């Protein structure tokens, strides 16, 4: 029996994008939502939609959540849509990167009056757009809509008639540096995601999904999709044979060597340290993550993929170390500067700041490693999702033993509150799913004797 023809990943992506772009000009709703998995091409869709909307409706507003996201979008417009007059709306105290300042086709200004007359597309952060109160445009595109707070959407809703909301429902929810418990469960809770509140109050709003991740390899997609995207499943754009991670130098059979070899073969590894309660600052774990990065570079790791069939020697800029806390980032960076100069150029940052980034290999210090408790912060599914979905080739997790027992000792007992529903699953269940998968990829490390003092 002849099986029906299955469209290729690119054909599926093209069909999904075409359906979205064709609906925009005739949309009668106030908005349209696009759910996107990690590395599905959100920025490409945003640029395509802005190009189409400027042709049919005139100038288009693009709203992102951080300055780095804005700068990334502006670069994409200048590179891939040079026929558009692109403007970067910025705060007076923000320094725009030099490459954007020097680009002849990019207009930069802190006042909307200086940009609106000549620009086809104006890109700025949501907080900057909230200061514009006397202008209105037919269309706005809101990038990373699930990172946007609902109160920020309220501040900006007056500047557009209709909007395209594009975002990743599996990433971290909006956060605040002040206590917001008194708002929990209320309809006006500002910490609700803008996209979740929008959908909760507009049940008939059209929702589309991007079906393919071009970043994550086939080894990663089943776990990430099942654990974090049960409502919007997706698959990999690459095949099992498209990507390889090999080494030009033989290893020394250390735990770090075994971990990177396991990750090279299977896409995953868990380097498990002996159980111990250390809370945030765990010097042994910090040396372990840096040691893994060191072995990747010392052994001359080489990656191949559909973008580079000839092979690419892994460099520090191709590797990221992800943590849950800023204090951990500061300590790892300090160790790197003092004792691992050969690792200069590696990205070390929190899950929040790594969202939207992409690397060949990521090394993750598990949020629950060394903990004596399992708080809502450390259990948040979006945090673990962001950390484990940045890679193109492999993800190596470093953690103290005992996380499964910690989860069982702290079952999920968060209060169920009324309000906008999140699309992300329960963090307790997501953590168990990830641990169950990593159990098959575990390298047990004894005390790391001989590590550099620090």
C-alpha positions as CSV (number, residue, x, y, z in Angstrom):
1,X,0.0,0.0,0.0
2,X,1.4,3.4,-1.0
3,X,1.7,5.8,1.9
4,X,0.4,9.3,1.4
5,X,3.1,11.9,0.7
6,X,4.3,13.6,3.8
7,X,5.3,17.2,3.3
8,X,8.9,18.0,4.3
9,X,9.5,20.1,7.4
10,X,10.2,23.2,5.2
11,X,6.9,22.6,3.4
12,X,5.1,22.3,6.7
13,X,6.6,25.5,7.9
14,X,5.8,27.3,4.7
15,X,2.2,26.2,4.9
16,X,1.9,27.4,8.5
17,X,3.4,30.8,7.7
18,X,1.3,31.2,4.6
19,X,-1.9,30.5,6.5
20,X,-0.9,33.2,9.0
21,X,0.1,35.8,6.5
22,X,-3.0,35.2,4.4
23,X,-5.3,35.7,7.3
24,X,-3.8,39.0,8.5
25,X,-5.2,41.3,5.8
26,X,-8.8,40.1,6.3
27,X,-8.7,39.6,10.0
28,X,-11.9,40.9,11.8
29,X,-10.7,40.0,15.3
30,X,-8.6,42.4,17.4
31,X,-5.7,40.0,17.3
32,X,-4.2,36.7,16.1
33,X,-1.9,34.5,18.3
34,X,1.0,32.3,17.0
35,X,2.4,29.7,19.4
36,X,6.0,28.8,18.6
37,X,8.3,26.1,20.0
38,X,12.0,26.9,20.6
39,X,13.9,27.7,17.4
40,X,10.9,27.6,15.1
41,X,11.6,30.9,13.3
42,X,9.6,33.4,15.3
43,X,11.8,36.3,14.1
44,X,11.5,35.3,10.5
45,X,7.7,35.2,10.8
46,X,7.7,38.6,12.6
47,X,9.7,40.1,9.8
48,X,7.6,38.5,7.0
49,X,4.4,39.7,8.7
50,X,5.7,43.3,9.1
51,X,6.7,43.4,5.5
52,X,3.2,42.2,4.4
53,X,1.4,44.5,6.7
54,X,3.3,47.6,5.6
55,X,2.3,46.9,2.0
56,X,-1.4,46.6,2.8
57,X,-1.9,48.8,5.8
58,X,1.0,51.3,6.0
59,X,3.5,51.7,8.8
60,X,3.7,48.9,11.3
61,X,4.7,48.9,15.0
62,X,6.8,46.1,16.3
63,X,6.9,45.6,20.1
64,X,9.5,43.4,21.8
65,X,10.2,42.8,25.5
66,X,14.0,43.5,25.9
67,X,16.5,45.8,24.2
68,X,18.4,42.8,22.9
69,X,15.3,41.4,21.3
70,X,14.7,44.8,19.7
71,X,18.2,45.0,18.3
72,X,18.0,41.4,17.0
73,X,14.8,42.3,15.1
74,X,16.2,45.5,13.7
75,X,19.2,43.6,12.3
76,X,16.9,41.1,10.7
77,X,14.8,43.8,9.0
78,X,18.0,45.5,7.7
79,X,19.5,42.2,6.5
80,X,16.5,40.4,5.0
81,X,14.1,43.2,4.2
82,X,16.3,46.1,3.1
83,X,13.5,47.7,1.0
84,X,11.8,48.6,4.3
85,X,12.6,51.8,6.1
86,X,13.4,50.5,9.6
87,X,13.5,52.7,12.7
88,X,14.7,51.8,16.2
89,X,12.7,53.6,18.9
90,X,15.0,53.7,22.0
91,X,15.1,55.1,25.5
92,X,17.3,58.2,26.0
93,X,19.6,56.3,28.4
94,X,20.1,53.2,26.3
95,X,23.1,52.9,24.1
96,X,22.2,51.2,20.8
97,X,24.9,48.8,19.5
98,X,27.5,50.4,17.2
99,X,26.6,48.2,14.2
100,X,23.0,49.5,14.2
101,X,24.2,53.1,14.7
102,X,26.5,52.8,11.7
103,X,23.9,51.2,9.4
104,X,22.8,53.7,6.8
105,X,19.3,52.2,6.5
106,X,18.5,52.2,10.2
107,X,17.0,55.3,11.8
108,X,17.4,55.6,15.5
109,X,15.6,58.0,17.8
110,X,14.1,58.5,21.3
111,X,11.1,60.5,20.1
112,X,8.4,59.0,17.9
113,X,8.0,62.3,16.1
114,X,11.5,61.9,14.7
115,X,10.8,58.5,13.2
116,X,7.2,58.1,12.2
117,X,7.2,60.2,9.0
118,X,9.7,58.1,7.1
119,X,9.6,54.7,8.7
120,X,7.8,51.6,7.4
121,X,8.5,49.6,10.5
122,X,9.3,51.1,14.0
123,X,10.7,48.6,16.6
124,X,11.0,49.3,20.3
125,X,10.5,47.7,23.7
126,X,7.1,47.5,25.3
127,X,8.1,49.9,28.1
128,X,9.2,52.5,25.5
129,X,6.0,52.1,23.5
130,X,4.1,52.6,26.7
131,X,5.3,56.2,26.7
132,X,3.7,56.9,23.4
133,X,0.1,58.1,24.2
134,X,-0.9,60.3,21.3
135,X,-0.4,58.1,18.3
136,X,-2.3,55.1,16.8
137,X,-1.4,52.6,14.0
138,X,-3.5,50.0,12.2
139,X,-1.3,47.1,13.2
140,X,1.3,46.1,15.8
141,X,3.3,42.9,16.1
142,X,4.1,41.8,19.6
143,X,7.1,39.5,19.8
144,X,7.7,37.2,22.7
145,X,4.1,37.8,23.8
146,X,4.2,35.1,26.5
147,X,7.0,37.1,28.2
148,X,5.0,40.3,28.2
149,X,3.1,41.2,31.4
150,X,-0.6,41.7,31.1
151,X,-0.4,45.2,32.5
152,X,2.2,46.1,29.9
153,X,-0.2,45.0,27.2
154,X,-2.8,47.3,28.8
155,X,-0.4,50.3,28.6
156,X,0.3,49.7,24.9
157,X,-3.0,48.6,23.6
158,X,-4.1,52.1,22.8
159,X,-1.5,52.5,20.0
160,X,-2.8,49.9,17.6
161,X,-6.2,48.7,16.2
162,X,-5.1,45.0,15.6
163,X,-2.1,43.0,16.7
164,X,-0.3,39.8,15.8
165,X,1.0,38.1,19.0
166,X,3.9,35.8,18.5
167,X,5.5,33.9,21.3
168,X,6.8,30.7,22.9
169,X,4.3,29.3,25.5
170,X,6.9,27.1,27.1
171,X,9.3,29.8,28.2
172,X,9.5,31.6,31.5
173,X,6.4,33.6,32.6
174,X,6.8,37.3,33.2
175,X,8.6,38.1,36.4
176,X,8.9,40.9,38.9
177,X,11.5,42.0,41.4
178,X,8.8,43.0,43.9
179,X,6.3,40.8,45.7
180,X,3.1,40.2,43.8
181,X,1.3,37.6,45.9
182,X,-1.5,40.0,46.7
183,X,-2.6,40.0,43.0
184,X,-2.6,36.2,42.6
185,X,-5.9,34.9,41.4
186,X,-7.3,38.3,40.6
187,X,-8.5,39.2,37.1
188,X,-6.1,42.2,37.0
189,X,-3.0,40.3,38.2
190,X,-0.2,42.1,36.3
191,X,2.0,39.0,36.4
192,X,-0.2,37.0,34.1
193,X,1.2,36.6,30.6
194,X,-0.2,39.1,28.1
195,X,-1.0,36.2,25.7
196,X,-2.7,34.1,28.4
197,X,-4.9,37.1,29.4
198,X,-5.7,37.9,25.8
199,X,-6.8,34.4,25.1
200,X,-8.8,34.1,28.3
201,X,-10.8,37.2,27.5
202,X,-11.2,36.5,23.8
203,X,-12.0,32.8,23.4
204,X,-12.8,33.1,19.7
205,X,-9.4,34.6,18.8
206,X,-7.6,32.7,16.0
207,X,-4.6,30.7,17.2
208,X,-1.9,29.2,15.0
209,X,1.1,27.0,15.8
210,X,4.5,26.7,14.1
211,X,5.1,23.0,13.7
212,X,8.9,22.7,13.4
213,X,11.9,23.5,15.5
214,X,15.0,24.2,13.4
215,X,17.2,24.5,16.4
216,X,16.6,21.4,18.5
217,X,17.9,18.1,17.1
218,X,15.8,15.0,16.8
219,X,17.3,13.7,20.0
220,X,15.9,16.6,21.9
221,X,12.5,17.2,20.4
222,X,10.5,14.2,21.9
223,X,11.5,15.2,25.5
224,X,11.1,18.9,25.1
225,X,7.8,18.6,23.2
226,X,6.2,16.1,25.6
227,X,7.5,17.7,28.9
228,X,6.9,21.3,28.1
229,X,4.5,21.6,25.1
230,X,1.7,19.1,25.6
231,X,-0.8,21.5,23.9
232,X,1.4,22.5,21.0
233,X,3.5,19.5,19.9
234,X,6.2,19.9,17.3
235,X,8.9,18.0,15.6
236,X,12.5,18.6,14.4
237,X,13.4,20.2,11.1
238,X,16.6,18.2,10.9
239,X,17.0,14.4,10.6
240,X,18.9,12.0,12.7
241,X,21.9,12.0,10.4
242,X,22.1,15.8,9.7
243,X,24.1,16.7,12.9
244,X,27.1,15.1,14.4
245,X,29.4,16.0,17.4
246,X,32.8,14.3,17.3
247,X,36.3,14.8,18.8
248,X,39.7,15.1,17.2
249,X,41.5,14.2,20.4
250,X,41.1,11.0,22.5
251,X,39.7,11.5,26.0
252,X,41.1,10.6,29.4
253,X,38.1,8.7,30.7
254,X,37.3,11.3,33.3
255,X,33.7,11.9,34.3
256,X,33.7,15.1,32.2
257,X,35.1,13.1,29.2
258,X,32.5,10.4,29.6
259,X,29.7,13.0,29.8
260,X,30.7,14.8,26.6
261,X,31.1,11.5,24.8
262,X,27.6,10.4,26.0
263,X,26.2,13.7,24.8
264,X,27.9,13.4,21.5
265,X,26.3,10.0,20.9
266,X,22.8,10.7,22.2
267,X,22.4,14.4,22.5
268,X,22.0,14.3,26.3
269,X,24.1,13.7,29.4
270,X,23.7,14.1,33.1
271,X,26.9,14.4,35.1
272,X,25.7,13.5,38.5
273,X,27.7,14.7,41.6
274,X,27.4,13.1,45.0
275,X,24.3,14.1,47.0
276,X,24.8,17.1,49.2
277,X,22.8,20.2,50.3
278,X,24.7,23.2,49.0
279,X,21.8,25.6,48.0
280,X,22.9,28.2,45.5
281,X,26.7,28.4,45.8
282,X,28.3,25.0,45.1
283,X,31.9,25.4,44.2
284,X,32.3,21.8,43.2
285,X,29.4,22.0,40.7
286,X,30.8,25.3,39.3
287,X,34.1,23.6,38.6
288,X,32.2,20.7,37.1
289,X,30.4,22.8,34.5
290,X,33.6,24.6,33.6
291,X,35.4,21.3,33.5
292,X,32.9,20.0,31.0
293,X,33.3,23.1,28.8
294,X,37.1,22.8,29.1
295,X,37.1,19.2,27.9
296,X,34.9,20.1,24.9
297,X,37.5,22.6,23.7
298,X,40.6,20.7,24.7
299,X,39.5,17.7,22.8
300,X,38.8,19.7,19.6
301,X,35.0,19.1,19.4
302,X,33.8,19.3,15.8
303,X,30.2,19.8,14.8
304,X,28.5,19.2,11.4
305,X,25.0,20.1,10.5
306,X,22.8,21.0,7.6
307,X,24.2,24.5,7.7
308,X,27.8,23.4,7.8
309,X,28.4,20.0,6.1
310,X,32.2,20.4,6.1
311,X,32.4,20.7,9.9
312,X,33.0,23.4,12.4
313,X,35.6,23.3,15.2
314,X,33.8,24.2,18.4
315,X,34.8,27.6,19.8
316,X,34.0,29.2,23.2
317,X,31.2,31.3,21.6
318,X,29.4,28.1,20.6
319,X,29.0,27.0,24.2
320,X,26.7,28.4,26.9
321,X,26.5,27.6,30.7
322,X,23.0,28.2,32.1
323,X,22.0,28.5,35.7
324,X,18.9,29.5,37.8
325,X,20.4,32.3,39.9
326,X,22.5,35.5,39.1
327,X,24.7,34.7,42.1
328,X,25.7,31.4,40.4
329,X,26.4,33.3,37.2
330,X,28.7,35.8,39.0
331,X,30.7,33.0,40.7
332,X,31.1,30.9,37.6
333,X,32.2,34.0,35.6
334,X,34.7,34.8,38.4
335,X,36.1,31.3,38.3
336,X,36.3,31.4,34.6
337,X,38.3,34.6,34.6
338,X,40.7,33.5,37.3
339,X,41.3,29.8,36.5
340,X,40.0,29.0,33.0
341,X,41.3,31.7,30.7
342,X,41.1,29.3,27.7
343,X,37.3,29.5,28.1
344,X,37.1,33.2,27.5
345,X,34.1,33.9,25.2
346,X,31.8,31.3,26.7
347,X,28.3,32.6,27.6
348,X,27.4,32.2,31.2
349,X,23.9,33.5,32.2
350,X,20.6,32.7,33.8
351,X,17.7,31.0,32.1
352,X,15.9,34.4,31.9
353,X,18.7,36.0,29.8
354,X,19.4,32.9,27.7
355,X,15.8,32.8,26.4
356,X,15.8,33.3,22.6
357,X,19.5,32.4,22.3
358,X,21.0,29.5,20.4
359,X,24.3,27.5,20.9
360,X,25.9,24.4,19.6
361,X,26.2,22.9,23.1
362,X,24.7,24.0,26.4
363,X,25.8,23.0,29.9
364,X,23.1,23.3,32.5
365,X,23.5,23.5,36.3
366,X,20.1,22.0,37.3
367,X,17.9,24.5,39.2
368,X,17.3,21.8,41.9
369,X,20.9,20.7,42.3
370,X,22.0,20.8,45.9
371,X,18.7,22.1,47.2
372,X,17.1,21.2,50.5
373,X,13.7,22.3,49.2
374,X,11.7,22.6,46.0
375,X,10.3,26.1,45.9
376,X,8.0,27.3,43.1
377,X,10.9,29.3,41.7
378,X,13.1,26.2,41.3
379,X,10.2,24.1,40.1
380,X,9.0,26.5,37.4
381,X,8.7,24.5,34.2
382,X,9.6,27.5,32.0
383,X,13.0,27.8,33.7
384,X,14.0,24.2,33.0
385,X,12.5,24.5,29.5
386,X,14.6,27.6,28.7
387,X,17.8,25.9,30.0
388,X,17.3,22.7,28.1
389,X,16.1,24.0,24.8
390,X,19.0,26.3,23.7
391,X,21.2,23.7,21.9
392,X,21.6,22.5,18.3
393,X,23.7,19.4,19.1
394,X,23.8,18.5,22.7
395,X,22.8,19.4,26.3
396,X,24.8,18.4,29.3
397,X,23.2,18.7,32.7
398,X,25.3,18.9,35.9
399,X,23.4,18.1,39.1
400,X,23.8,16.7,42.6
401,X,22.2,13.3,43.1
402,X,18.9,13.2,45.0
403,X,16.7,15.4,42.9
404,X,14.1,12.7,42.3
405,X,13.9,12.1,46.0
406,X,13.6,15.9,46.6
407,X,10.7,16.1,44.2
408,X,8.9,13.2,45.9
409,X,9.4,14.9,49.3
410,X,8.0,18.1,48.0
411,X,4.9,17.1,45.9
412,X,3.3,19.9,43.9
413,X,0.9,21.6,46.3
414,X,0.5,25.1,44.7
415,X,-2.9,26.6,45.2
416,X,-5.2,26.5,42.1
417,X,-6.2,30.0,41.6
418,X,-8.8,31.5,39.2
419,X,-7.5,33.6,36.3
420,X,-5.8,33.2,32.9
421,X,-4.7,29.6,32.3
422,X,-1.0,29.0,31.3
423,X,-0.2,26.6,28.5
424,X,2.9,25.3,30.3
425,X,2.5,22.1,32.3
426,X,3.0,21.7,36.0
427,X,6.7,22.1,37.0
428,X,6.8,19.1,39.2
429,X,5.6,16.8,36.4
430,X,8.0,18.5,33.9
431,X,11.0,18.0,36.2
432,X,10.1,14.3,36.7
433,X,9.8,13.8,33.0
434,X,13.3,15.4,32.3
435,X,14.9,13.4,35.1
436,X,13.4,10.1,33.8
437,X,14.9,10.8,30.4
438,X,18.3,11.8,31.8
439,X,18.4,8.6,33.9
440,X,19.3,6.8,30.7
441,X,22.2,9.3,30.1
442,X,23.8,9.5,33.5
443,X,27.5,9.6,34.3
444,X,28.2,9.3,38.0
445,X,31.0,11.4,39.2
446,X,32.8,10.9,42.5
447,X,34.2,13.8,44.5
448,X,36.2,15.9,42.0
449,X,39.5,15.5,43.7
450,X,42.3,17.6,42.3
451,X,40.0,20.3,41.1
452,X,41.5,23.8,41.1
453,X,41.1,25.5,44.4
454,X,38.9,28.5,44.3
